[in-house]
Amino acid sequence: TVIFEGILLGPSLAVWNPRHKSWPKGSCAYGESGCSASKGRSPEFARSKWSLLNLVNSSNVTLRGDGGGMEAPGRTFWSVRNSQPRVRGYCLLKLENCSSLQMRGVRLTDSPMYHIVIMESTGIRVEHVSIVVNDD
């Protein structure tokens, strides 16, 4: 069991990607030539490569909010990515190849890209999760 009693805070764009690097060539993040859905990976799969918390091959896990969660200074990314969408960001939470996982009462705020990505997983239960975007 993972209990978020406070906030797990992600880095700003200036700290995480100060040079505004794009996705690596061949990553298929934007469907460049040589990429296809027939390879079994979507552009979203490539764009979710980096995350603040990444659970891989995990089973029988519970994530509980208990007044906390995960947050990032998404605005620092959005202002750049609105004009340069190929600038890399990260998602807050990624669950990959997981099974029998419960997520309850977690608050996900201002992700640079995706708030939560669930892929190639089974038996995932998400309850009372708040996704917040402070886009004033």
N, C-alpha and C positions, 0 to 999 in steps of 0.2 A: 504494500500500500504506500502510495506517495501522497502526502498531505501538503497542500499549499496553504500555509498559514499566513504568508505574506505574498509579495510579488516577486516573481522571477523576471528580472528586467533585461531585455535584449539591448545590444549596442545600437548606436545611431549610425547613419550612413557614413559620417565623417570618421568614425572609428572602424566600422566593419568593412567598408569599401571606399576608402578615401580618394582613390583615383577613378572612381565610377567605372570600374571594369565591366565589360559585357560578359555574356555567357560564353564559355569556351567554344571554339569552333568544333563542330562535330557533335555537340551536345544535344542537338535537335530541339533546343529550347524554343526556337522560332520557326521550325519546319523548314530549315534550309535544305538545299539540294542533297540528295542521298538519304534523306529521312523519310520514313513512311510509317503509317499506322500498322502496316503488316509486320513490322519488327516487334510489335507488341508494346511499344512505349509511346506515350503521347507527349506532346510538348509540355503539358502540365507535369508529367513525371520528371522531366529534366529540370523544370523550373522549381520543383520542390526539393532539389538536391540538398540545399542547406536549410537547417532548421535550428531553432533555439533548443528544443528538446526533441530528440529522435529516439523512438522506441522501435527496435528491430528484433524480430524473432522472439518476441516476449509473449508469455502466456500467464493467465491467472493474475493479472495486475489490476489494481484499483487506483484511479487518480481521483482525489477528493479536493474540492475547493476550500471548504471551511473558512471562507472569507478571503481567500487569496486566489492567485492564478498567475497568468503570464501576460507581460506587457512589453511593447516595443515603442520607440519613438517613430512610429510610422510616418508621421508628417515629414520628417527629414528625407525619407525615401520618396514619398509621393510627389513632392515638389520637383524632384529631379526626374523621376520615372514618367511623369506626365508628358514631358517633352522628349525623354530618352528612354523608351520602354525596355530597351535591351540592357539597361544597367541592372546588375544582379542585386537581388534582395534575398530575404530568407522568410520562411514560414515559422510561425510560433511553435506548432506541435505537429509532428509527423509520426503516424503509426504505420509501420510497414511490416507485413508478414506476421501480424500479431493474432492471437486468438484469446477468447474468453477475457476480454478487457472491459472494465466498467469505468466510465468517466462521469462524475457527478458533482454539480455545484461549482465547476471551475469557471473563472472569468478570463476570457481572452480579449485583449484590448490592443488596438492600433497596430496590427501586424503590417510589416512592410509589403508582404505579398498575401499569402494564404494564412488564415487563422489556424485552420486544422486541415490536415491531409490524411486520409485513411485509404491505404491501398494494399491490395493483396492480403486482406485480413478477414477473419471470420469471427462471429460471436462478439461483435463490438456493441456495447450498450452505452448510449450518450443520453444523460438526463440532466435537466435544469442547468444547462451550460449557457453562459451569456457571452455573446460576441458583440463587442462594442467598437464602434469607429467614431472617434472624436473629430469629425470633419466640420469644424465651426463654419 
